[in-house]
Amino acid sequence: MPLNMDDQLVRNAVVLLVGALLTLTGCQSNQRTADREMRTARAVQHPMLVNIPLPRGFSSIDSGSMAFESGRTRMARFEFEGEASRIQVQEFFLEHMRTAGFHLIQRQVDEGVATIIFHSSDEECT
């Protein structure tokens, strides 16, 4: 069942799908404070998702995650959960993926499910 885009803090699962082919070249005030803290929070790294920023305090859900790496190719699908609103999570990735060398390709919401697609010189991350 899709979750709504409610700004209240709820337990969210973040699904991070990374497909890479590396052979290619190339209270309202309280809510604002929480949003700012999420955007400016230092990103953390997962050992299988090197160079992909993740929100501090989120943990992976093993049953919904997989990773494959062989030579210069890696493919991964990880699910994470943590305490933040959907809007906060989106803003975190919009801020931190840019810092990691990715640029925004597409952003959409369909039936309450948000999808953001980023590209770098050699990877795509959704």
C-alpha positions as CSV (number, residue, x, y, z in Angstrom):
1,M,0.0,0.0,0.0
2,P,1.6,3.4,-1.0
3,L,2.3,5.8,1.8
4,N,1.1,9.4,1.5
5,M,3.4,12.4,1.3
6,D,2.5,13.6,4.8
7,D,5.2,15.8,6.4
8,Q,4.8,14.2,9.8
9,L,7.8,12.2,11.0
10,V,7.1,8.6,10.2
11,R,9.1,5.5,9.8
12,N,10.1,5.3,6.2
13,A,11.9,2.8,4.1
14,V,14.3,4.2,1.6
15,V,14.9,2.0,-1.4
16,L,18.2,2.7,-3.1
17,L,18.8,1.1,-6.4
18,V,22.3,1.5,-7.8
19,G,23.0,0.2,-11.3
20,A,26.5,0.9,-12.4
21,L,28.6,0.0,-15.4
22,L,32.0,1.4,-14.6
23,T,33.4,0.6,-18.0
24,L,31.7,3.7,-19.4
25,T,33.9,6.7,-19.7
26,G,33.4,9.5,-18.4
27,C,5.3,22.6,15.2
28,Q,6.2,24.4,12.1
29,S,9.5,25.8,13.4
30,N,10.3,22.4,14.8
31,Q,9.6,20.9,11.4
32,R,11.8,23.5,9.7
33,T,14.6,22.8,12.2
34,A,14.3,19.0,11.5
35,D,14.3,19.6,7.7
36,R,17.5,21.8,8.0
37,E,19.2,19.2,10.3
38,M,18.4,16.4,7.8
39,R,19.8,18.4,4.8
40,T,23.0,19.4,6.6
41,A,23.6,16.1,8.4
42,R,26.8,14.4,7.5
43,A,26.3,11.6,5.1
44,V,27.5,8.1,6.0
45,Q,28.7,5.3,3.7
46,H,27.6,1.6,3.4
47,P,30.6,-0.7,2.6
48,M,28.8,-2.0,-0.6
49,L,27.7,1.5,-1.7
50,V,31.0,3.4,-1.9
51,N,30.5,7.0,-3.0
52,I,26.7,6.9,-2.4
53,P,25.8,9.2,0.5
54,L,23.3,7.8,3.0
55,P,21.4,9.6,5.8
56,R,23.0,9.1,9.3
57,G,20.8,7.0,11.6
58,F,19.3,4.9,8.8
59,S,20.0,1.1,8.9
60,S,19.8,-1.4,6.1
61,I,17.0,-4.0,5.9
62,D,18.9,-7.2,5.0
63,S,15.8,-9.0,3.6
64,G,15.3,-6.3,1.0
65,S,18.9,-5.8,0.0
66,M,21.3,-7.3,-2.5
67,A,24.6,-6.4,-4.1
68,F,26.8,-7.7,-6.9
69,E,30.2,-6.5,-7.9
70,S,32.5,-8.0,-10.5
71,G,35.4,-6.3,-12.1
72,R,34.3,-2.8,-13.1
73,T,30.6,-3.5,-12.8
74,R,28.4,-3.2,-9.7
75,M,24.7,-3.6,-9.2
76,A,22.9,-3.1,-5.9
77,R,19.5,-2.7,-4.4
78,F,19.3,-1.8,-0.8
79,E,16.5,-0.9,1.5
80,F,17.1,1.4,4.5
81,E,14.8,2.6,7.3
82,G,15.1,5.5,9.7
83,E,13.3,8.4,11.3
84,A,12.6,11.1,8.8
85,S,9.8,12.3,6.5
86,R,9.7,11.6,2.8
87,I,10.4,15.2,2.1
88,Q,13.4,15.2,4.4
89,V,14.9,12.1,2.7
90,Q,14.3,13.6,-0.8
91,E,16.0,16.9,0.3
92,F,18.9,14.9,1.8
93,F,19.6,13.1,-1.5
94,L,19.1,16.2,-3.6
95,E,21.8,17.9,-1.5
96,H,24.3,15.1,-0.9
97,M,24.2,13.4,-4.3
98,R,25.3,16.6,-5.9
99,T,28.2,16.8,-3.5
100,A,29.1,13.2,-4.5
101,G,29.4,14.1,-8.1
102,F,25.9,13.1,-9.3
103,H,23.4,15.3,-11.1
104,L,19.7,15.1,-11.1
105,I,18.1,13.5,-14.2
106,Q,14.5,13.0,-13.1
107,R,12.2,13.5,-10.1
108,Q,8.7,12.2,-9.8
109,V,6.0,11.1,-7.4
110,D,3.5,8.4,-8.5
111,E,0.8,7.4,-6.0
112,G,2.8,8.6,-3.1
113,V,6.0,6.8,-4.2
114,A,8.9,9.3,-4.9
115,T,11.6,8.4,-7.4
116,I,14.7,10.4,-8.0
117,I,17.2,9.4,-10.6
118,F,20.8,10.7,-10.6
119,H,23.7,10.2,-13.0
120,S,27.5,10.6,-12.5
121,S,30.1,10.2,-15.2
122,D,29.9,6.4,-14.8
123,E,26.9,5.4,-12.7
124,E,23.1,5.8,-12.4
125,C,21.4,5.8,-9.0
126,T,17.7,5.7,-8.4
